[in-house]
Amino acid sequence: MNPVKNLMVATALTALVVGAALAQNTSGEQVKVNIDGSSTVYPISRAAVKAFEEQNKQYQGTIAVAFSGTGGGFKKFCSGEIDISDASRPILQKEIDACRNNNIAFMELPVAFDALTVVVHPKNTWASDLTVAELKKIWERSAQGKITRWNQVRPGFPDRPLKLYGPGRDSGTYDYFAEAILGSANTDTRSDYEASEDDDVLVKGVSEDANALGYFGYAYYEANNNKLKALAVDNGKGPVVPTDKNVEKGTYAPLSRPLFIYVNIVSTQNKPEVREFVNYYLENGEKLAASVGYVPLPAEGYHIASNHFFRGKRGTVYGGRAYLGLSIREVLLKTASF
């Protein structure tokens, strides 16, 4: 992306972090719509809230958006605490069951695509790419306390300490990475790394440590690409860097993924603010996703999502599974056939 867009993304994300703190401190009597969940989707939802409230002055201060991770958001969503859950992976079967047990009917609406990005410090001159097998070697549970230096990852890498940064267990990014790299979202990664649900904490950690390696959503890399270096990922077909075009083509695999919002159907029936906000979100999804550094769906994708929202199409097309490596086109076909 060009420098002007990088500046826009960085400015937006800085404002979003401040916005999160303000949202969490807003009076409960004023807030009528609560959004929580993925820190990856948070920038899009916060941008949507800001733009929606600017155009609809009567709703200013009525929508709170925060992030506790995809898993944390679904816990709140399926217990009826929030109206909208941001998610960087599809809802899992255990979460579907929790929603069903609490009579929470929901709609699943894709809003953008992300390239989960593996990053190092710019002073790392030895690594430009890693294979999926090498990422597994680094992050699998058996590597804990054993893979601690770069030369253990690949012959030719220097004998330097390897410091890891990544999302915590409530993060959908953690779940997706575990399934994509380790083979199952139910397989734990090693735990001896610096973990946080706040991607800005991870950015800071990697950007200040020349021996570090971490992973998080593409927008956070784009906003900080002057102090981070993204690695290409080789899934057996050669190294591929995370870019808009590679995500659109489906060649950045298996770390390309759809991003979602899940909406409580009762909230859409009882709260006009929810109906109007979600409608605005989908109508402006392409612009909102691009403004914070993610890959928008084609116009057709937002049209399909809007049609599902208008019809009150409940449930998930993913059947409680993550469905790795789907291209944008494949996601659209699955969504359209639902």
Secondary structure, DSSP 8 states (H G I E B T S, - for coil): --HHHHHHHHHHHHHHHHHHHHHHHS-TTT--EEEEE-TTTHHHHHHHHHHHHHH-GGGTT-EEE--S-HHHHHHHHHTTS-SEEEESS---HHHHHHHHHTT--EEEEEEEEEE-EEEE-TT--S-SEEEHHHHHHHHBGGGTTT--BGGGTSTTS-S-B-EEEE--TT-HHHHHHIIIIIS-TTS-B-S-SEE-S-HHHHHHHHHT-TTEEEEE-HHHHHTTTTS-EE-EEESSS-EE---HHHHHHT-STTTEEEEEEEEEHHHHHH-HHHHHHHHHHHHTHHHHHHHTT-B---HHHHHHHHHHHHHT--B-SSTT---TT--HHHHHHHHHT-
